[in-house]
Amino acid sequence: MSLGKIAIFDSGVGGLTVAEQVQQSLPGADIIYFGDTKYVPYGARPSEEVVSLIERICRYLVHEGAAVLVMACNTSSALAYESVCSWSPVPVIGIIEAAAKAAVRLSPAGRIGVISNALTASSGAYERAVRRYDAQAAVYPQGCPKLVPLAEQGIVSGPQAEAALREYIDPLLAHNIDTLVFGCTHYPFFRKTITRMYGSQLTLIDPALFVAEELRSLGWQDAKSAEGERVYRVSGDPAQFAQVAESLLGHAIGSVEKALD
């Protein structure tokens, strides 16, 4: 069943990991994606500014006909989820809750590391979410300011990426974590590199995998025989976004429009 446009937004290319999962699960759905590339990364900005940016994007997407808002951005979910829910005329899906549920379910010993940007790490959002499902779980957040800029340049493997990942993940291993949550939607692009570096030491949680479940719970089912419409918009450079997206995803995404500059 098509209930209208699914609007997915992020600070940059990271939310494409969510869009890809939704497209695979609901290929007939109409999707509008917005990347706030003019202001990426959010983690280096004051929280008040980030909330203002998120509010502006959500109002824009509702005006453009969104039937649901998917905060494919952990910082958005951590800082502005409740605020947007308070006024939004359409449902809002935050990515942190889905990730927390999965981490608790899949962690062998309840020792959960979370890699995210600095704002999300300092917000306490993951600790609160995880402990709603397991009060005894140990949660270790780690801010990773170098990873989003690397992903936005398409640098997700090689010496530079590996050095950054070691800087952030090795301290978490010192806490004996058994599960690692991608607390930023840019980070699944590093999955192959992380798996190569750390092997089977860690259970990896990609929140993007669980967004389609949330959409189905709201009534979205794939009844269309044809592929749904895909619209991509950014606040920064459309050509650069399209180039990086193709590099990271391994396929072209089509035309990208500029909006909200």
Salt bridges, closest charged atoms under 4 A:
ASP10 OD2 - HIS186 ND1 3.72
GLU20 OE1 - HIS251 NE2 3.15
ASP30 OD2 - LYS224 NZ 3.13
GLU49 OE2 - ARG45 NH1 2.95
GLU55 OE1 - ARG59 NH2 3.67
GLU64 OE2 - HIS63 ND1 3.52
GLU64 OE1 - ARG233 NH1 2.74
GLU97 OE1 - ARG132 NH2 2.70
GLU152 OE2 - HIS186 NE2 2.60
GLU162 OE1 - ARG166 NH2 3.69
GLU162 OE2 - ARG196 NH2 3.07
GLU167 OE1 - LYS146 NZ 2.75
GLU214 OE2 - LYS101 NZ 3.80
GLU257 OE1 - ARG233 NE 2.96
